Amino acid sequence: MGCPFKSLGNMNRRSFLKGFGGVAVAAGAGYGARYAMDSVSGSGGSVIIPFLGTHQAGITTDPQNQTYFATFDLIASRRDDIVKLMKAWTQAASRMTEGKTAQPLQQDLSKPAGDNGDALGLSPAKLTLTFGFGPGIFIKDGKDRYNLAKQRPEALVDLPKFNGDQLVESKSGGDISVQACADDPQVAFHAVRELTRLATDIAQIRWVQTGFASKPASGETPRNLQGFKDGTQNPKAQEFDKFVWVGSEGPSWMQGGSYMVVRKIRIALEHWESVGVNFQEQTIGRYKDSGAPLGKKNEFDVLDLDAVDKDGNFIIPESAHVRLGAAAANDGVQILRRGYSYNDGINFIAERWPPWRQGLEYDAGLLFMCYQRDPRTGFIKIFENMAKLDALNQFVTHTGSGLFACPRGVGKGEYIGQGLFEAA
Ligand code: HEM
């Protein structure tokens, strides 16, 4: 019997040459297919979302079905090493989002392959990789490790402790964030694994979270694990400059970038499912079936926060989630939500939860991710109130958290965050 890797090796060589010659390999041609520019096999589709651009992809991009979110702690002591990593990540991200391997495949079979090959043959699946810098890259434990403290944007604050937070340190924070989204979970996971491998000795994974958001074939807004349409009310494209992208108020490397808040939110699904639908609707402030605001007919009808019933009570209750999140209740501010449901099985740690929550089965909920121009007037402003007053709080617990400055997009010949590393 021959070496099990022999055929892979031969394929690699062939596709290596073809890939660089720009010659298309037909879909289904085996391991080499992913390596070709126009590979189209796999479940996620052949659409490529370009990595390079004015803004990073994966922020206002129409959400893909899957995410693999990871944060990293930097362990290198020199800034040059981080720059080296950003250059390697830029190259790898550009390649992987085109459906290629993270690095050209190594032709010497006595050496590691250069890319483990677990996504060979799969299509680009709309992969996006969105990078962010956490407070720890600027200053950590009082130390300015990379002489970057002066560059820390004012808006990149330390998130305050919110009412009800039960954050787990090992599921929070990180010096760098990578949000991989794709229509194929294997493509997203492969991308993060390859970035992690390229980071050896420079950065190590701190926490990861997978998520999913399946879209109904009808094109309707996806439903979250509570069975409600989630993602109805978000800023429109013409409002992105106002609410999502950092403008001239930020350092130049952040202009065109955005701040990302991530929260891992566990939902007590058994508790939720045991209450009446009316109660659920009062909690959210929308109808479960249609997604319309209470008192209205259609999903995209505007919330009427002033409407009252015959007894003078608000139709959308004061403690309803959407009332507390609405722009009208928050000085007009909006955030761009890009959440995914998560399911971590039934890994239940009884002692962490108060007695009335014990006996829950699923460790599942929402990987809440949102982007905004300034977290102080965005997530922090909205959530400070929500954390105290939201009726939804009886069903949810925030266990993970992070805030990251996602720099502007990467131009041709540039690397991720170049403006930051060259500013100091
Ligand atoms: C497990 C936790 C959460 C669940 C299940 C959830 C669910 C929902 C649902 C069903 C809607 C209505 C549909 C829509 O407009 O998308 C909504 C709206 C909204 N949520 Fe959440 N959400 C959660 C956490 C949060 C958090 C932490 C924030 C933080 C700020 C937030 C902010 C908002 C905002 C701003 C809206 C739009 C309100 C409007 O203008 O109509 N949500 N959420």
Residues whose N, C-alpha, C, O or C-beta is under 5 A from the ligand:
A	BS01	HEM	F228 K229 D230 G231 T232 Q233 I265 I284 V322 G325 A326 A327 L366 F368 F379 I382 F383 V396
